Amino acid sequence: MAWDFSTEPEFQAKLDWIRQFVRDEVEPLEVLFPGCEYLPLDDERRRIVDPLKDRVREQGLWAPHLGPELGGQGFGAVKLALINEILGRTSWAPIVFGTQAPDTGNAEILARFGTADQKDKYLAGLLSGEIFSCFSMTEPQGGADPRVFTTRAVKDGEEWVITGRKYFSSNASVASFFIVVAITDPDVPVHRGASTFLIPAGTPGLVIEATHHLVGSHPHEAGHSLVRYDDVRVPADAILGEPGQGFLILQNRLAGGRLHHAMRSIGVAQRAIDMMARRAKSRFTQGSSLADKQLVQQFIADSYAELIPFRLTVLHAAWLIDTAGEHAARAEIAVCKILASQVLKSIGLRAIQVHGAMGLTEQLPLAGVLLGGVALGLADGPTEAHKVNLARLLLKGYEAEDPEWPSEFLDNRIEAARAKYGDLVEHIPAVPRT
C-alpha cells in the first residue's frame, strides 16, 4: 500500500533553496517595483530580475509547470504544488520562476493543442520569460458562460473573421498575443460550436477600448481590459486545435488555472498567518501581549485549522492528476477553487483584525490578501457556478430511493437486517434482556 506524505531529500533541498531565495532575493522586489510584475522589463528592472531568473535556471527550476521537451522541468502536479505554495508568498516570485498567470495556462494549452509552427511562434516567447499573453474569454453581458457568448468567428475563404467584445481580458495592455474564444457554429451546442484563435497584438481591428484595475491596484499595472474585435482577420492556421474544440480547450486551461491559483493561495494564507502570529507576540495591551488573549489565540488556531485541510485538498488533487489524470480530479479541483476564496477571505480578515487599523493601510499587504480572496471567488468562473457543477458531479454517483421512507429509516433497516440475519437471531433488534 503506497501512502506517503514525505518528500524525497533531493527535492526537499530544492524547496529549501526556493524558500530562502524567495524570502531574501525576491520579496524585496515588492517594494522596489510595486505593481510592475507584468510590465515589460526596462533597463533598471532587468539589471535585477534577469540575474534572478538566471539563478532559477541554474537550479533547474525554471517553468516547472511544463515538460522538459518544452523547456520546463516536468515535475508533475504534486511537486508543482509544493513549489507554488512558496512562490505564492509574493507576486514577483511567479515572474522570476516563469510560472505567472495567465501565461502558465496559456502555455499549457499551446503545448497540448498547438501545432509546431504555433509553438515556435508563441510558446517559445512565453518560455523565455520575455513576453506576456492574454486569454480573452469573458464577455460584458455573459461573463464566463460560453453558452451566451456573442463573439463570432466566420470563415471567409482562407481566413477567419472575428467580431465581438471581451471583458476582463487580463494583461491585454501588455500582451504580445491573444488567445480568443469565439463561437464558430451557433447552431450546435457550445461544447461543439466554440473555437479558440491566436491573434498577435497589433492586428488590425483588435482594439483595447478600456483597461480597468482592481481596487487597490497601481494605475500603471497591466489591468483587465475591454477588448473589441472589429472584423479581425486571421489566417486559417490561427485556430488553436480544431474548429469546435474551443470548449474542450477552455476546460483544460481553466482546470489547471484553478489548481495553480489554489497552490499559490496556500503561500498567501501562510504569510498572513505568519504576520498575525508575529504581531500577536510583539504587541502588548491591557497588561499582556496579544498572544495571551484567548480571542487572538482563537484567530490563529482557526486560521491554521482552515489552512491545513485546504493544503491537503490541493495536494490530493495534484496527486490525483499525477496518478490518474486531470479528469479523475474534477471534483477535487472544484473543491480547491471553492476553498481558495473562502480561506483567503477568512484568514485575511483575522490578520487585519490582529493588526488593527494598520492592517487596512497600504503599509501592509493584508488588505490585498482579503481582496485577493474576493477576486478568487470570481476568477476562472464564479464560486457559485462551481458549487452547482460540483453538486451535479457528485449527485451522479447516487441513486434515488423511496420518496416516502429514506433508506436509513430505522424500520427499513430492521427489515433489511431481518432478511439477512433473521434465521440466526431470535429477535431483531437483539438487545440484552433485563
C-alpha positions as CSV (number, residue, x, y, z in Angstrom):
1,M,0.0,0.0,0.0
2,A,1.5,3.3,-1.1
3,W,0.5,6.1,1.2
4,D,3.2,8.6,1.8
5,F,3.4,12.3,2.9
6,S,7.1,12.5,2.7
7,T,9.3,14.5,0.2
8,E,12.4,12.9,-1.1
9,P,15.5,14.6,0.2
10,E,16.7,15.8,-3.2
11,F,13.5,17.7,-3.9
12,Q,13.2,18.9,-0.3
13,A,16.6,20.5,-0.8
14,K,15.2,22.4,-3.8
15,L,12.2,23.5,-1.8
16,D,14.5,24.8,0.9
17,W,16.5,26.7,-1.6
18,I,13.4,28.2,-3.1
19,R,12.1,29.3,0.3
20,Q,15.3,31.1,1.2
21,F,15.7,32.6,-2.3
22,V,12.2,33.9,-2.4
23,R,12.5,35.4,1.1
24,D,15.9,37.0,0.6
25,E,16.1,37.9,-3.1
26,V,12.5,38.1,-4.5
27,E,10.3,39.6,-1.8
28,P,12.3,42.9,-1.8
29,L,11.0,43.4,-5.4
30,E,7.6,44.1,-4.0
31,V,8.8,47.4,-2.6
32,L,11.3,48.2,-5.3
33,F,8.9,47.7,-8.2
34,P,5.4,47.6,-6.8
35,G,2.8,46.7,-9.5
36,C,5.4,46.2,-12.2
37,E,5.4,42.4,-12.4
38,Y,3.6,42.4,-15.8
39,L,5.3,45.4,-17.3
40,P,8.0,44.7,-20.0
41,L,11.4,44.9,-18.3
42,D,13.2,48.2,-18.6
43,D,16.9,48.5,-18.1
44,E,16.6,49.2,-14.4
45,R,14.4,46.3,-13.6
46,R,16.3,44.0,-16.0
47,R,19.5,44.6,-14.1
48,I,18.0,42.9,-11.1
49,V,15.3,40.5,-12.5
50,D,17.4,38.8,-15.2
51,P,20.1,37.6,-12.9
52,L,17.5,36.2,-10.5
53,K,15.9,34.3,-13.4
54,D,19.4,33.0,-14.3
55,R,19.8,31.7,-10.8
56,V,16.5,29.9,-11.0
57,R,17.5,28.3,-14.3
58,E,20.8,27.2,-12.9
59,Q,18.9,25.4,-10.1
60,G,16.8,23.6,-12.8
61,L,13.6,25.3,-11.5
62,W,12.5,27.5,-14.4
63,A,9.0,26.9,-15.8
64,P,8.3,23.8,-13.6
65,H,4.7,23.5,-15.0
66,L,5.9,22.3,-18.4
67,G,7.7,19.1,-19.5
68,P,11.4,19.1,-20.3
69,E,10.7,18.9,-24.1
70,L,9.3,22.4,-23.8
71,G,12.0,23.9,-21.6
72,G,10.2,23.1,-18.3
73,Q,11.1,20.6,-15.6
74,G,8.3,18.1,-15.8
75,F,8.0,17.9,-12.1
76,G,4.3,16.9,-12.1
77,A,1.4,18.4,-10.2
78,V,2.4,17.5,-6.6
79,K,5.9,18.9,-6.9
80,L,4.5,22.0,-8.7
81,A,2.0,22.5,-5.8
82,L,4.9,22.3,-3.3
83,I,6.8,24.9,-5.3
84,N,3.9,27.2,-5.9
85,E,2.8,27.4,-2.3
86,I,6.2,29.1,-1.7
87,L,6.0,31.3,-4.7
88,G,2.5,32.4,-3.7
89,R,4.0,34.4,-0.8
90,T,5.0,37.3,-3.2
91,S,3.6,38.5,-6.5
92,W,7.1,38.7,-8.0
93,A,8.1,35.1,-7.4
94,P,6.0,33.6,-10.3
95,I,7.6,36.1,-12.7
96,V,11.1,35.1,-11.5
97,F,10.3,31.4,-11.8
98,G,8.3,31.6,-15.1
99,T,5.1,30.4,-13.6
100,Q,2.9,33.6,-13.7
101,A,-0.8,33.5,-14.6
102,P,-2.3,33.7,-17.1
103,D,0.8,32.7,-19.1
104,T,1.1,29.3,-17.4
105,G,-2.4,28.2,-18.5
106,N,-1.8,29.7,-22.0
107,A,1.5,27.9,-22.3
108,E,-0.1,24.6,-21.2
109,I,-2.8,24.7,-23.9
110,L,-0.3,25.8,-26.5
111,A,1.8,22.8,-25.6
112,R,-1.2,20.5,-25.7
113,F,-3.1,21.7,-28.7
114,G,-0.7,23.9,-30.7
115,T,0.9,23.0,-33.9
116,A,4.7,23.0,-34.3
117,D,4.5,26.4,-36.0
118,Q,2.3,27.8,-33.3
119,K,4.7,26.6,-30.6
120,D,7.6,28.2,-32.4
121,K,5.8,31.5,-32.9
122,Y,4.1,31.9,-29.5
123,L,5.2,29.3,-26.9
124,A,8.9,30.0,-27.3
125,G,8.5,33.6,-26.3
126,L,6.4,32.7,-23.2
127,L,9.1,30.2,-22.1
128,S,11.8,32.8,-22.4
129,G,10.0,35.0,-19.9
130,E,10.3,37.9,-22.3
131,I,6.7,38.3,-23.3
132,F,3.2,38.2,-21.8
133,S,0.0,36.8,-23.2
134,C,-3.8,37.3,-22.8
135,F,-6.6,34.8,-22.5
136,S,-9.6,36.7,-23.9
137,M,-12.7,34.8,-22.9
138,T,-15.3,36.5,-20.7
139,E,-17.8,39.0,-22.2
140,P,-19.6,42.1,-20.7
141,Q,-23.0,40.5,-20.6
142,G,-22.4,36.8,-20.5
143,G,-19.5,36.7,-18.1
144,A,-17.8,33.3,-18.2
145,D,-20.8,31.4,-19.6
146,P,-19.8,30.4,-23.2
147,R,-23.5,29.5,-23.9
148,V,-24.3,33.2,-24.2
149,F,-21.1,34.4,-25.9
150,T,-21.8,36.8,-28.8
151,T,-18.3,36.9,-30.2
152,R,-18.3,35.2,-33.5
153,A,-15.7,33.8,-35.9
154,V,-16.8,33.3,-39.5
155,K,-14.7,31.5,-42.2
156,D,-14.1,33.7,-45.3
157,G,-12.0,31.9,-47.8
158,E,-8.7,31.1,-46.2
159,E,-9.3,33.5,-43.3
160,W,-11.3,33.7,-40.2
161,V,-13.1,37.0,-39.4
162,I,-13.7,37.6,-35.7
163,T,-16.2,40.1,-34.4
164,G,-17.3,40.8,-30.8
165,R,-16.2,42.2,-27.4
166,K,-14.5,40.7,-24.5
167,Y,-14.1,42.0,-20.9
168,F,-11.6,41.3,-18.2
169,S,-9.0,40.3,-20.7
170,S,-6.2,40.3,-18.2
171,N,-2.8,41.8,-19.3
172,A,-4.2,42.7,-22.7
173,S,-2.4,46.1,-22.5
174,V,1.0,44.4,-22.4
175,A,0.3,41.1,-24.2
176,S,2.2,40.1,-27.3
177,F,-0.6,37.8,-28.4
178,F,-4.2,36.9,-27.5
179,I,-6.0,33.6,-27.2
180,V,-9.6,34.4,-28.1
181,V,-12.7,32.2,-27.6
182,A,-15.3,32.7,-30.3
183,I,-18.4,30.9,-31.5
184,T,-17.8,29.3,-34.9
185,D,-21.1,27.4,-35.1
186,P,-24.0,28.9,-33.2
187,D,-26.4,26.1,-34.4
188,V,-24.8,23.3,-32.3
189,P,-24.3,23.0,-28.5
190,V,-21.4,25.2,-27.3
191,H,-19.2,22.2,-26.5
192,R,-19.1,21.6,-30.2
193,G,-19.5,25.2,-31.5
194,A,-16.8,27.2,-29.9
195,S,-13.2,27.6,-31.1
196,T,-10.0,29.4,-29.9
197,F,-7.8,31.6,-32.0
198,L,-4.3,33.0,-31.7
199,I,-4.1,36.7,-32.6
200,P,-0.9,38.8,-32.5
201,A,-1.1,42.1,-30.7
202,G,-1.5,45.0,-33.2
203,T,-3.6,43.0,-35.6
204,P,-5.9,45.4,-37.4
205,G,-9.4,45.5,-35.8
206,L,-8.1,44.5,-32.4
207,V,-8.9,47.5,-30.2
208,I,-8.4,47.9,-26.4
209,E,-11.3,50.1,-25.5
210,A,-10.5,50.5,-21.8
211,T,-8.4,49.0,-19.1
212,H,-9.8,48.7,-15.6
213,H,-8.0,47.9,-12.3
214,L,-9.0,46.1,-9.2
215,V,-9.4,48.2,-6.1
216,G,-6.0,48.9,-4.5
217,S,-4.0,48.3,-7.7
218,H,-1.5,50.7,-9.1
219,P,-2.6,52.8,-12.1
220,H,0.5,51.5,-14.0
221,E,-0.4,47.9,-13.7
222,A,-1.4,45.9,-16.8
223,G,-5.0,45.6,-15.5
224,H,-8.0,43.9,-17.1
225,S,-9.2,45.2,-20.4
226,L,-12.4,45.6,-22.5
227,V,-11.3,44.5,-26.0
228,R,-13.2,44.9,-29.2
229,Y,-12.6,42.6,-32.1
230,D,-13.8,44.6,-35.1
231,D,-13.7,42.3,-38.1
232,V,-10.3,41.0,-37.1
233,R,-8.9,38.8,-39.9
234,V,-6.6,36.0,-39.1
235,P,-5.3,33.1,-41.4
236,A,-6.9,29.7,-41.2
237,D,-3.9,28.4,-39.3
238,A,-4.5,30.8,-36.4
239,I,-7.0,28.5,-34.9
240,L,-5.8,26.6,-31.8
241,G,-6.7,23.0,-32.0
242,E,-9.6,22.0,-34.3
243,P,-12.8,24.0,-35.1
244,G,-15.3,23.3,-32.4
245,Q,-12.6,22.3,-29.8
246,G,-12.8,25.7,-28.0
247,F,-14.9,24.4,-25.1
248,L,-12.5,21.4,-24.6
249,I,-9.5,23.7,-24.7
250,L,-11.3,26.2,-22.3
251,Q,-12.0,23.4,-19.8
252,N,-8.4,22.1,-20.0
253,R,-7.0,25.6,-19.4
254,L,-9.3,26.7,-16.6
255,A,-8.9,23.4,-14.6
256,G,-5.2,23.9,-14.5
257,G,-5.5,27.5,-13.7
258,R,-7.9,26.9,-10.8
259,L,-5.4,24.5,-9.2
260,H,-2.5,26.9,-9.8
261,H,-4.5,29.7,-8.0
262,A,-5.1,27.3,-5.1
263,M,-1.5,26.3,-4.9
264,R,-0.4,29.9,-4.7
265,S,-3.2,30.7,-2.2
266,I,-1.5,28.4,0.3
267,G,1.5,30.6,0.4
268,V,-0.6,33.8,0.6
269,A,-2.5,32.4,3.5
270,Q,0.6,31.2,5.3
271,R,2.2,34.6,5.0
272,A,-0.9,36.2,6.6
273,I,-0.7,33.7,9.5
274,D,3.0,34.4,9.9
275,M,2.3,38.1,10.1
276,M,-0.6,37.5,12.6
277,A,1.5,35.4,14.9
278,R,4.5,37.7,14.9
279,R,2.2,40.7,15.6
280,A,0.4,38.8,18.4
281,K,3.7,38.1,20.1
282,S,5.0,41.6,19.7
283,R,2.2,43.9,20.7
284,F,1.2,44.5,24.4
285,T,-2.1,45.9,25.5
286,Q,-4.2,45.8,28.7
287,G,-1.4,44.1,30.7
288,S,-0.3,41.3,28.3
289,S,0.6,40.5,24.8
290,L,-2.0,39.9,22.1
291,A,-0.7,36.3,22.0
292,D,-2.0,35.9,25.6
293,K,-5.5,37.0,24.6
294,Q,-7.8,34.0,24.1
295,L,-9.7,35.5,21.1
296,V,-6.4,36.2,19.3
297,Q,-5.3,32.7,20.1
298,Q,-8.6,31.5,18.5
299,F,-7.9,33.6,15.4
300,I,-4.5,31.9,15.0
301,A,-5.8,28.4,15.7
302,D,-8.8,28.8,13.4
303,S,-6.7,30.1,10.6
304,Y,-4.2,27.2,10.8
305,A,-7.2,24.8,11.1
306,E,-8.5,26.2,7.8
307,L,-5.2,26.2,6.0
308,I,-4.1,22.6,6.8
309,P,-7.2,20.8,5.2
310,F,-7.1,23.3,2.3
311,R,-3.5,22.5,1.7
312,L,-4.1,18.7,1.9
313,T,-7.0,19.1,-0.6
314,V,-4.8,20.9,-3.0
315,L,-2.1,18.2,-2.7
316,H,-4.6,15.4,-3.0
317,A,-6.0,17.0,-6.2
318,A,-2.4,17.3,-7.5
319,W,-1.7,13.6,-6.6
320,L,-4.8,12.5,-8.5
321,I,-3.6,14.4,-11.6
322,D,-0.2,12.8,-11.4
323,T,-1.6,9.3,-10.8
324,A,-4.9,9.2,-12.7
325,G,-5.1,12.2,-14.9
326,E,-6.8,15.6,-14.7
327,H,-10.3,14.1,-15.4
328,A,-10.1,12.0,-12.3
329,A,-9.5,15.2,-10.2
330,R,-12.5,17.2,-11.5
331,A,-14.3,17.2,-8.2
332,E,-11.2,17.9,-6.1
333,I,-10.2,20.8,-8.4
334,A,-13.6,22.3,-8.0
335,V,-13.3,22.0,-4.2
336,C,-9.9,23.7,-4.4
337,K,-11.5,26.6,-6.4
338,I,-14.3,26.9,-3.8
339,L,-12.0,26.8,-0.7
340,A,-9.3,29.1,-2.0
341,S,-11.6,32.1,-1.9
342,Q,-13.1,31.2,1.5
343,V,-9.7,30.5,3.1
344,L,-8.1,33.7,1.9
345,K,-11.0,35.9,3.0
346,S,-11.3,34.4,6.5
347,I,-7.6,34.3,7.2
348,G,-7.0,37.7,5.7
349,L,-9.8,39.3,7.8
350,R,-8.5,37.8,11.0
351,A,-4.9,39.0,10.2
352,I,-6.3,42.5,9.6
353,Q,-8.1,42.5,12.9
354,V,-5.0,41.5,14.8
355,H,-3.0,44.3,13.2
356,G,-5.8,46.8,13.9
357,A,-6.3,49.9,11.7
358,M,-2.8,49.5,10.3
359,G,-3.9,46.2,8.7
360,L,-6.1,48.2,6.3
361,T,-3.4,50.6,5.1
362,E,-1.1,50.4,2.2
363,Q,1.7,49.8,4.6
364,L,0.8,46.1,4.9
365,P,-0.3,43.6,2.3
366,L,-3.2,42.2,4.3
367,A,-6.0,44.1,2.6
368,G,-4.6,42.6,-0.6
369,V,-5.0,39.1,0.9
370,L,-8.6,39.8,1.7
371,L,-9.4,41.3,-1.7
372,G,-7.4,38.5,-3.3
373,G,-9.9,36.1,-1.7
374,V,-12.8,38.1,-3.1
375,A,-11.2,38.1,-6.5
376,L,-10.6,34.4,-6.5
377,G,-14.3,33.9,-5.9
378,L,-14.8,35.4,-9.4
379,A,-11.7,34.4,-11.3
380,D,-12.0,31.4,-13.7
381,G,-15.7,31.4,-13.1
382,P,-17.7,32.4,-10.0
383,T,-17.6,30.2,-7.0
384,E,-21.4,29.7,-7.1
385,A,-21.2,28.1,-10.5
386,H,-18.5,25.7,-9.3
387,K,-20.6,24.7,-6.4
388,V,-23.5,23.9,-8.7
389,N,-21.3,22.0,-11.1
390,L,-19.6,20.1,-8.2
391,A,-23.0,19.2,-6.7
392,R,-24.2,17.9,-10.1
393,L,-21.0,15.8,-10.5
394,L,-21.3,14.3,-7.0
395,L,-25.0,13.6,-7.5
396,K,-24.2,11.4,-10.5
397,G,-22.8,8.9,-8.0
398,Y,-26.0,8.4,-6.2
399,E,-29.3,6.6,-6.9
400,A,-32.8,7.8,-6.0
401,E,-34.6,6.0,-3.2
402,D,-38.1,5.6,-1.9
403,P,-39.5,9.1,-1.8
404,E,-41.6,8.3,1.4
405,W,-39.1,6.4,3.6
406,P,-35.3,7.1,3.3
407,S,-33.1,4.1,3.1
408,E,-31.7,4.9,6.5
409,F,-35.2,4.9,8.1
410,L,-35.0,2.6,11.0
411,D,-37.9,0.4,10.0
412,N,-36.3,-0.2,6.6
413,R,-33.0,-1.1,8.2
414,I,-34.7,-3.6,10.6
415,E,-36.4,-5.3,7.6
416,A,-33.1,-5.5,5.7
417,A,-31.4,-6.9,8.8
418,R,-34.2,-9.4,9.3
419,A,-33.8,-10.5,5.7
420,K,-30.1,-11.0,6.1
421,Y,-29.7,-12.4,9.6
422,G,-33.3,-13.3,10.7
423,D,-32.6,-17.0,10.7
424,L,-29.7,-16.6,13.1
425,V,-31.2,-14.5,15.8
426,E,-34.4,-14.8,17.8
427,H,-35.3,-11.1,17.9
428,I,-34.4,-8.1,15.7
429,P,-33.1,-5.9,17.2
430,A,-31.5,-8.4,19.6
431,V,-30.9,-6.3,22.7
432,P,-29.7,-7.6,26.1
433,R,-32.7,-8.8,28.3
434,T,-33.1,-7.3,31.7
